[in-house]
Amino acid sequence: MTTTDSVRSTPGPVEAAQYAAEVAAPEFGRYFLIHFLGLSIGYHDDDQSCTVTLPFASHLCNAGGAMHGGVLSTALDISMGHACQRYLSAGSTIQMEMRFLRPVTTDVVCTGRILRGGRRIVSLESRMVDEQGRLAAVASGSWFRHDATT
């Protein structure tokens, strides 16, 4: 397994934003959201999957105290996009469907996998589990391959 920076705790939204602004770069895997959310990204070459660990942070929660669905969607999207990038080609999300199965109040891990690597369109899925190993959300999506020929 290959892993990027380890998960770091974010004490609050201001500190998280300041840190992300300082270290973010306009290149794949180094953009602002990865640092702001405190994501850790790992690759498993044996099964061609990508894991994204999203640490729980209160400033990322909705009024009910659970992680906001948009934040969860971002982590799921990143796990699929990074799997596409590493094992096929850079790509762009063209369609994504989410299903939230339980409120998230702990750190979670998303595992993105390629379902079908077409010449132009890639089909992927990601499954999110909480610290107890319970399925919290699932996503499926399609990516346009940047290396596709017309």
C-alpha positions as CSV (number, residue, x, y, z in Angstrom):
1,M,0.0,0.0,0.0
2,T,1.2,3.5,-0.8
3,T,0.0,6.3,1.4
4,T,0.1,10.1,1.3
5,D,0.4,12.3,4.4
6,S,-1.1,10.7,7.5
7,V,-4.4,12.0,9.0
8,R,-3.9,15.1,11.0
9,S,-6.3,16.4,13.5
10,T,-7.8,19.8,12.8
11,P,-8.5,21.8,15.9
12,G,-11.0,24.1,14.3
13,P,-12.1,25.6,11.0
14,V,-9.8,28.6,11.0
15,E,-6.7,26.6,11.7
16,A,-7.7,24.0,9.1
17,A,-8.3,26.6,6.5
18,Q,-5.0,28.4,7.3
19,Y,-3.1,25.1,7.1
20,A,-4.7,24.1,3.9
21,A,-4.0,27.5,2.4
22,E,-0.3,27.3,3.3
23,V,0.3,23.8,1.9
24,A,-2.1,23.4,-1.0
25,A,-0.8,23.4,-4.5
26,P,-2.7,23.5,-7.9
27,E,-1.7,19.9,-8.7
28,F,-3.3,16.5,-8.3
29,G,-3.6,15.3,-4.8
30,R,-2.4,18.6,-3.2
31,Y,-5.4,20.8,-3.6
32,F,-7.1,22.8,-0.8
33,L,-9.9,20.4,0.1
34,I,-7.7,17.5,0.8
35,H,-5.7,19.5,3.4
36,F,-8.8,21.4,4.8
37,L,-10.6,18.1,5.5
38,G,-7.5,16.4,6.8
39,L,-7.7,13.5,4.4
40,S,-5.3,10.7,4.2
41,I,-5.1,8.8,0.9
42,G,-3.8,5.4,0.4
43,Y,-3.5,3.1,-2.7
44,H,-3.7,-0.7,-2.7
45,D,-2.2,-1.9,-6.0
46,D,-3.1,-5.5,-5.5
47,D,-6.8,-4.8,-5.9
48,Q,-6.4,-1.4,-7.6
49,S,-8.3,0.5,-4.9
50,C,-7.9,3.8,-3.2
51,T,-8.8,4.5,0.4
52,V,-9.5,8.0,1.8
53,T,-9.7,8.4,5.5
54,L,-11.8,11.4,6.6
55,P,-11.3,12.3,10.3
56,F,-14.3,13.5,12.2
57,A,-14.3,17.2,12.9
58,S,-17.1,19.2,14.6
59,H,-16.8,22.1,12.1
60,L,-17.8,19.7,9.3
61,C,-21.1,18.7,10.9
62,N,-24.6,19.6,10.2
63,A,-27.0,20.9,12.9
64,G,-27.7,17.4,14.1
65,G,-24.1,16.8,15.0
66,A,-23.3,14.3,12.2
67,M,-20.9,15.0,9.3
68,H,-22.5,17.0,6.5
69,G,-23.5,15.0,3.5
70,G,-21.6,17.3,1.2
71,V,-18.4,16.5,3.1
72,L,-19.1,12.8,2.9
73,S,-19.8,13.1,-0.8
74,T,-16.4,14.9,-1.3
75,A,-14.5,12.1,0.4
76,L,-16.3,9.4,-1.7
77,D,-15.7,11.4,-4.9
78,I,-12.0,11.8,-4.1
79,S,-11.6,8.0,-3.4
80,M,-13.1,7.2,-6.9
81,G,-11.2,10.0,-8.7
82,H,-7.9,8.9,-7.2
83,A,-8.5,5.3,-8.2
84,C,-9.2,6.4,-11.7
85,Q,-6.1,8.6,-11.8
86,R,-3.7,6.0,-10.4
87,Y,-4.9,3.0,-12.3
88,L,-6.2,4.4,-15.6
89,S,-6.0,8.1,-16.4
90,A,-6.7,11.5,-15.0
91,G,-10.5,12.0,-15.2
92,S,-13.4,14.3,-14.3
93,T,-16.6,13.4,-12.5
94,I,-19.5,13.5,-14.9
95,Q,-22.1,11.7,-12.8
96,M,-22.3,10.6,-9.2
97,E,-25.1,9.0,-7.1
98,M,-24.9,8.9,-3.3
99,R,-26.7,6.8,-0.8
100,F,-26.3,7.7,2.9
101,L,-27.1,4.8,5.2
102,R,-26.3,6.2,8.7
103,P,-25.3,9.4,10.4
104,V,-21.5,9.7,10.6
105,T,-20.1,10.7,14.0
106,T,-16.6,9.1,13.8
107,D,-13.7,8.9,11.4
108,V,-14.6,7.1,8.2
109,V,-12.8,5.3,5.5
110,C,-13.9,5.3,1.8
111,T,-12.6,2.7,-0.6
112,G,-12.9,3.6,-4.3
113,R,-12.7,0.9,-7.0
114,I,-13.0,0.8,-10.7
115,L,-15.9,-1.2,-11.9
116,R,-15.3,-0.8,-15.6
117,G,-12.5,1.1,-17.3
118,G,-13.8,2.1,-20.6
119,R,-11.9,3.9,-23.3
120,R,-13.8,7.2,-22.7
121,I,-16.0,6.6,-19.6
122,V,-14.9,4.9,-16.4
123,S,-17.5,3.5,-14.0
124,L,-16.5,3.5,-10.3
125,E,-17.9,2.8,-6.8
126,S,-16.9,3.8,-3.3
127,R,-18.0,2.4,0.0
128,M,-17.7,4.3,3.3
129,V,-17.4,2.5,6.6
130,D,-17.2,4.0,10.1
131,E,-14.8,3.1,13.0
132,Q,-17.0,0.1,13.9
133,G,-16.8,-1.2,10.3
134,R,-20.5,-0.4,9.6
135,L,-21.4,0.7,6.1
136,A,-22.3,4.4,6.3
137,A,-22.6,5.4,2.6
138,V,-22.1,4.2,-0.9
139,A,-21.5,6.0,-4.1
140,S,-21.3,5.1,-7.8
141,G,-20.1,7.4,-10.5
142,S,-18.8,7.9,-14.0
143,W,-15.6,9.7,-14.9
144,F,-14.5,11.1,-18.3
145,R,-11.0,10.0,-19.1
146,H,-8.7,12.9,-19.9
147,D,-6.6,10.6,-22.2
148,A,-9.7,9.6,-24.2
149,T,-9.4,10.1,-28.0
150,T,-12.3,11.5,-29.9
